[in-house]
Amino acid sequence: MADDMVNPVGLKRGLKNRHIQLIALGGAIGTGLFLGSAGVLKSAGPSMILGYAIAGFIAFLIMRQLGEMIVE
């Protein structure tokens, strides 16, 4: 099947080789950051969980605000 063929649902294949490579690279970096934080959690203790929760909540609020800016 050719890349420029449109399937019956109306969707088109749009991911190129470099897109897939960058998705894989982002996954590898994300996994490394996730596993690298284990040392920090081990040395800092349970207070880091609260810190991660606060930072995650702030990131969530920022992403919501950016989403609203895109829509309007």
C-alpha positions as CSV (number, residue, x, y, z in Angstrom):
1,M,0.0,0.0,0.0
2,A,1.4,3.4,-0.9
3,D,2.0,6.1,1.7
4,D,-0.2,8.6,-0.2
5,M,-3.2,6.2,-0.4
6,V,-6.3,7.3,1.6
7,N,-8.1,4.4,3.4
8,P,-11.9,4.1,3.4
9,V,-12.3,5.9,6.7
10,G,-10.6,9.0,5.3
11,L,-7.4,8.9,7.3
12,K,-4.0,9.3,5.6
13,R,-0.7,7.8,6.6
14,G,1.4,10.7,7.7
15,L,4.3,9.4,9.8
16,K,7.6,9.4,8.1
17,N,10.7,7.6,9.2
18,R,12.1,10.6,11.0
19,H,8.9,11.0,13.0
20,I,9.1,7.4,14.2
21,Q,12.8,7.8,15.1
22,L,12.0,10.9,17.1
23,I,9.2,9.2,19.0
24,A,11.5,6.3,19.8
25,L,14.2,8.8,21.0
26,G,11.7,10.7,23.2
27,G,10.6,7.4,24.7
28,A,14.2,6.4,25.5
29,I,15.0,9.8,27.0
30,G,11.7,9.7,29.0
31,T,12.5,6.3,30.3
32,G,16.0,7.4,31.3
33,L,14.7,10.4,33.2
34,F,12.1,8.2,34.9
35,L,14.6,5.6,36.0
36,G,17.2,8.3,36.9
37,S,14.8,9.8,39.4
38,A,14.9,6.6,41.5
39,G,18.3,7.7,43.0
40,V,16.8,11.0,44.0
41,L,13.8,9.3,45.6
42,K,16.1,6.9,47.5
43,S,18.2,9.7,48.9
44,A,15.5,12.3,49.6
45,G,12.8,10.1,51.0
46,P,9.1,10.4,50.9
47,S,9.1,14.2,50.7
48,M,10.1,13.9,47.0
49,I,6.8,12.3,46.2
50,L,5.1,15.5,47.4
51,G,7.5,17.5,45.3
52,Y,6.8,15.5,42.2
53,A,3.0,15.8,42.8
54,I,3.3,19.6,43.1
55,A,5.4,19.9,40.0
56,G,3.1,17.6,38.1
57,F,0.1,19.6,39.1
58,I,1.7,22.8,38.0
59,A,2.7,21.2,34.7
60,F,-0.9,20.0,34.3
61,L,-2.3,23.6,34.8
62,I,0.2,25.0,32.3
63,M,-0.8,22.5,29.7
64,R,-4.5,23.3,30.2
65,Q,-3.7,27.0,29.8
66,L,-1.8,26.3,26.6
67,G,-4.6,24.2,25.3
68,E,-7.1,27.0,25.9
69,M,-4.8,29.5,24.1
70,I,-4.7,27.2,21.1
71,V,-8.5,26.8,20.9
72,E,-9.4,30.5,21.1
